[in-house]
Amino acid sequence: MGGGGWNPCFSRALNDWEVEEAEIFLERPHVWSVFEYVEDMVVWNKSKSGKFSTKSLYRALEADCPVLFPYSCIWNGWVQPKISFFAWEAAWGKALTLDLVQKRGWSLANRCFMCLENKETIDHLLLHCSKTRTLWELLFTLVGVSWVMPSTIRETLLNRHGSFLGKKHRKVWSATPLHIFWTIWKTRNRLAFKDNELSIQRLKYSFILSLWSEAKLFIVECLQSLVNFIDWLGSF
């Protein structure tokens, strides 16, 4: 390179079948100008600042993906990272349920650990299982909302609007499905690996306690007791 242009040197002579590719390669640098007395610097052209960030990379990749993804519901500041990461896995269908274990070549029976009735898929386990639905019904009863359950986790999160709620209630409303997912997943694993018996009352209590523990971190009014929190949920 000299005089503001490119002068590449190859370590060997090109083969005949490489000439065309080399010509294409040599044409590409001409779209950039080289300034001899300017210090070299790395610029990330996917952000306005020119600096790399995970957020800008995610958005750049997302722009090439036509599938809508509920990232704003999953990645929010009032849900623990471990809960968000599991919701992210579930929304992509990557949580290791029995149907995925079978696809990896393991020969085993596929039966939902919760209801013992249907095959275990992530959408069944977290949305449509008869035992899981007790948590959804509990939530809808507490907040006085009528809701038609979508068929997939991704649709459930994408359609979970809270525009009819105040700011603080909206935070809790957006976090509730993630806490249901997390409660069900932990319960499922206890049933699968510790031979525990399913208790619906314990399931409901675990969900409410998980949601309350998180809510206390970002909502201060009238939530210092579990009873007050349940009453507050009813004021949606």
Backbone torsions as a table, in degrees:
resi	resn	phi	psi	omega
1	MET	NA	130.4	178.1
2	GLY	-162.6	152.8	179.1
3	GLY	61.1	29.0	178.9
4	GLY	79.7	11.5	178.8
5	GLY	-125.9	179.7	-178.4
6	TRP	-106.4	133.7	178.0
7	ASN	-136.5	75.7	-175.0
8	PRO	-71.1	146.1	176.4
9	CYS	-120.3	127.0	-179.3
10	PHE	-95.4	148.3	-177.1
11	SER	-77.3	-11.4	178.0
12	ARG	-153.2	166.9	176.7
13	ALA	-71.3	146.3	-178.8
14	LEU	-78.3	143.0	170.7
15	ASN	-75.0	157.4	-178.0
16	ASP	-55.7	-40.3	-176.4
17	TRP	-76.4	-6.9	179.1
18	GLU	-97.7	-12.2	-173.1
19	VAL	-61.6	-46.6	-177.1
20	GLU	-62.9	-43.0	178.4
21	GLU	-64.8	-37.4	178.7
22	ALA	-64.9	-38.3	178.3
23	GLU	-63.2	-42.8	177.8
24	ILE	-62.5	-41.8	179.6
25	PHE	-63.1	-41.9	-176.7
26	LEU	-71.8	-23.2	178.5
27	GLU	-74.9	-27.6	-173.4
28	ARG	-66.2	-42.1	-178.6
29	PRO	-64.1	-18.4	-175.8
30	HIS	-69.2	-13.6	178.9
31	VAL	-78.2	-11.9	178.9
32	TRP	-109.9	144.6	176.3
33	SER	-97.1	143.5	179.6
34	VAL	-112.3	124.7	180.0
35	PHE	-105.5	116.6	-169.9
36	GLU	-64.4	-35.7	-172.7
37	TYR	-105.3	18.3	177.5
38	VAL	-105.9	134.2	-178.6
39	GLU	-66.2	136.9	178.7
40	ASP	-65.2	144.9	176.6
41	MET	-151.8	152.9	179.2
42	VAL	-93.9	129.1	179.9
43	VAL	-123.8	128.1	176.4
44	TRP	-95.1	108.0	-171.7
45	ASN	-81.7	6.2	177.0
46	LYS	-93.5	1.7	176.6
47	SER	-134.4	152.7	-178.1
48	LYS	-65.2	-33.4	-177.9
49	SER	-76.8	-16.6	-176.2
50	GLY	82.5	2.5	-179.7
51	LYS	-104.5	144.2	-178.8
52	PHE	-74.9	141.2	171.5
53	SER	-146.9	151.5	178.0
54	THR	-60.6	-37.1	-179.7
55	LYS	-61.4	-45.1	-179.1
56	SER	-67.1	-35.8	177.1
57	LEU	-66.0	-43.3	179.6
58	TYR	-60.4	-44.1	-179.3
59	ARG	-67.5	-34.6	178.1
60	ALA	-66.3	-41.3	177.7
61	LEU	-69.7	-37.4	-179.1
62	GLU	-64.7	-33.7	-178.8
63	ALA	-62.9	-27.2	179.5
64	ASP	-89.1	-1.2	-177.6
65	CYS	-110.2	114.9	-176.8
66	PRO	-72.9	-10.4	-176.6
67	VAL	-83.0	127.3	176.8
68	LEU	-70.1	142.6	-180.0
69	PHE	-135.8	134.7	-174.5
70	PRO	-81.1	54.7	-175.2
71	TYR	-63.8	-34.0	-176.8
72	SER	-68.4	-28.3	177.2
73	CYS	-79.2	-35.2	-176.5
74	ILE	-78.8	-47.3	-176.5
75	TRP	-98.2	88.2	176.2
76	ASN	-133.8	160.2	-170.4
77	GLY	-75.8	-7.4	-177.1
78	TRP	-110.2	23.6	174.1
79	VAL	-132.1	137.0	180.0
80	GLN	-60.4	144.2	-178.9
81	PRO	-55.6	-38.5	-178.1
82	LYS	-64.5	-33.2	177.7
83	ILE	-71.9	-41.7	178.3
84	SER	-64.0	-41.9	179.9
85	PHE	-62.7	-39.8	178.1
86	PHE	-66.7	-41.5	177.8
87	ALA	-61.2	-38.2	177.4
88	TRP	-62.2	-45.8	177.0
89	GLU	-60.1	-44.6	-177.8
90	ALA	-64.5	-41.4	-178.6
91	ALA	-64.9	-29.7	176.8
92	TRP	-89.2	-0.6	-179.0
93	GLY	71.2	29.9	-175.4
94	LYS	-108.0	-4.0	177.0
95	ALA	-65.6	141.3	-168.5
96	LEU	-83.0	73.9	172.9
97	THR	-83.8	171.2	-172.5
98	LEU	-61.8	-33.1	179.4
99	ASP	-64.1	-35.3	177.3
100	LEU	-73.5	-35.0	176.4
101	VAL	-61.5	-40.8	177.2
102	GLN	-62.4	-41.0	-179.4
103	LYS	-64.6	-22.7	178.2
104	ARG	-83.6	2.7	173.8
105	GLY	104.9	0.8	179.5
106	TRP	-83.2	132.9	179.5
107	SER	-95.2	105.2	-179.1
108	LEU	-155.0	158.1	178.7
109	ALA	-70.7	145.1	179.0
110	ASN	-113.8	106.0	176.6
111	ARG	-143.5	131.5	-178.2
112	CYS	-55.6	127.7	179.8
113	PHE	-69.1	-20.1	-177.2
114	MET	-83.4	-57.9	-174.2
115	CYS	-96.4	-18.8	-178.7
116	LEU	59.3	25.7	-175.7
117	GLU	-119.8	-42.2	-173.8
118	ASN	-116.1	168.0	173.4
119	LYS	-67.4	146.1	-177.9
120	GLU	-88.5	113.3	166.5
121	THR	-123.5	165.8	-176.9
122	ILE	-68.0	-36.1	178.5
123	ASP	-68.8	-39.6	176.7
124	HIS	-64.0	-49.3	-174.4
125	LEU	-60.0	-45.1	-172.0
126	LEU	-93.6	-12.4	-176.9
127	LEU	-124.7	-49.3	-164.3
128	HIS	-107.4	-9.8	176.5
129	CYS	-58.5	138.5	-177.4
130	SER	-61.1	-31.9	178.5
131	LYS	-76.0	-38.2	177.5
132	THR	-64.4	-37.0	-177.3
133	ARG	-63.4	-21.2	175.9
134	THR	-63.6	-32.6	177.2
135	LEU	-72.8	-43.1	177.7
136	TRP	-62.0	-42.3	179.1
137	GLU	-65.8	-37.4	176.0
138	LEU	-61.3	-46.1	179.6
139	LEU	-60.9	-49.0	-177.4
140	PHE	-64.4	-33.9	177.5
141	THR	-68.7	-43.2	-178.9
142	LEU	-62.0	-42.3	-174.8
143	VAL	-95.3	-5.2	177.7
144	GLY	68.3	40.6	-177.8
145	VAL	-117.0	137.4	172.1
146	SER	-96.1	130.7	-172.9
147	TRP	-142.6	130.9	173.3
148	VAL	-94.7	118.3	-174.0
149	MET	-71.6	122.3	175.1
150	PRO	-64.3	172.1	-175.1
151	SER	-83.6	-23.9	-176.4
152	THR	-126.6	161.2	178.4
153	ILE	-64.1	-42.7	-178.8
154	ARG	-61.0	-43.7	178.6
155	GLU	-65.0	-37.7	178.8
156	THR	-60.1	-44.4	-178.8
157	LEU	-73.9	-36.9	179.8
158	LEU	-67.0	-32.6	-175.8
159	ASN	-94.9	9.0	-175.0
160	ARG	-91.2	73.9	-179.7
161	HIS	-83.2	147.1	177.7
162	GLY	-126.4	30.0	-176.5
163	SER	-64.7	-19.7	-179.1
164	PHE	-85.5	2.7	-175.5
165	LEU	-113.6	161.1	171.7
166	GLY	-73.0	172.1	-172.8
167	LYS	-60.0	-47.1	-175.8
168	LYS	-71.3	-40.8	176.3
169	HIS	-64.7	-34.2	-179.2
170	ARG	-65.5	-36.1	177.0
171	LYS	-61.3	-46.9	-179.6
172	VAL	-66.4	-42.2	179.8
173	TRP	-58.5	-41.0	-179.3
174	SER	-72.5	-24.0	-178.5
175	ALA	-87.5	-21.2	-173.4
176	THR	-59.0	-44.0	-179.3
177	PRO	-63.3	-34.6	179.6
178	LEU	-66.1	-37.0	178.1
179	HIS	-72.4	-34.0	173.8
180	ILE	-63.7	-46.0	178.6
181	PHE	-56.6	-46.7	-175.7
182	TRP	-67.2	-42.1	179.0
183	THR	-62.6	-45.2	179.9
184	ILE	-64.4	-42.1	-178.2
185	TRP	-64.6	-42.8	178.1
186	LYS	-64.4	-42.0	179.1
187	THR	-64.8	-43.2	178.6
188	ARG	-58.3	-43.0	-179.1
189	ASN	-68.0	-35.5	175.7
190	ARG	-64.0	-41.6	178.7
191	LEU	-66.1	-37.0	-175.8
192	ALA	-76.0	-39.4	-169.3
193	PHE	-112.4	-14.7	-178.4
194	LYS	-119.8	2.3	178.5
195	ASP	56.7	32.1	175.7
196	ASN	-72.7	156.2	173.7
197	GLU	-91.7	144.9	-178.8
198	LEU	-77.5	127.3	174.6
199	SER	-118.1	116.8	-179.6
200	ILE	-64.3	-38.3	179.5
201	GLN	-64.2	-42.1	177.5
202	ARG	-65.4	-37.8	178.8
203	LEU	-60.8	-47.5	179.7
204	LYS	-63.8	-43.9	-178.8
205	TYR	-64.1	-40.7	179.9
206	SER	-61.6	-40.6	179.3
207	PHE	-65.2	-50.7	-178.8
208	ILE	-61.9	-41.7	-179.6
209	LEU	-64.9	-40.9	178.1
210	SER	-62.1	-46.3	-179.4
211	LEU	-66.1	-40.9	-179.9
212	TRP	-65.1	-43.3	-179.4
213	SER	-59.0	-39.2	178.0
214	GLU	-72.3	-42.4	-175.6
215	ALA	-62.4	-33.3	-179.5
216	LYS	-63.4	-22.2	-177.3
217	LEU	-75.6	-26.2	-176.6
218	PHE	-126.9	-1.1	175.3
219	ILE	-129.8	124.2	-172.4
220	VAL	-103.8	-24.0	-171.5
221	GLU	-80.0	121.9	169.5
222	CYS	61.8	26.0	-176.9
223	LEU	-120.4	19.0	-176.2
224	GLN	-79.5	-9.6	174.0
225	SER	-125.9	152.9	-178.7
226	LEU	-63.9	-36.5	179.1
227	VAL	-63.1	-44.8	178.2
228	ASN	-62.1	-37.2	179.9
229	PHE	-65.1	-43.3	179.0
230	ILE	-63.2	-41.2	176.3
231	ASP	-62.4	-39.9	-179.7
232	TRP	-64.6	-39.0	176.0
233	LEU	-60.4	-36.4	-179.8
234	GLY	-70.6	-9.7	-179.6
235	SER	-94.7	13.6	178.9
236	PHE	-54.8	NA	NA
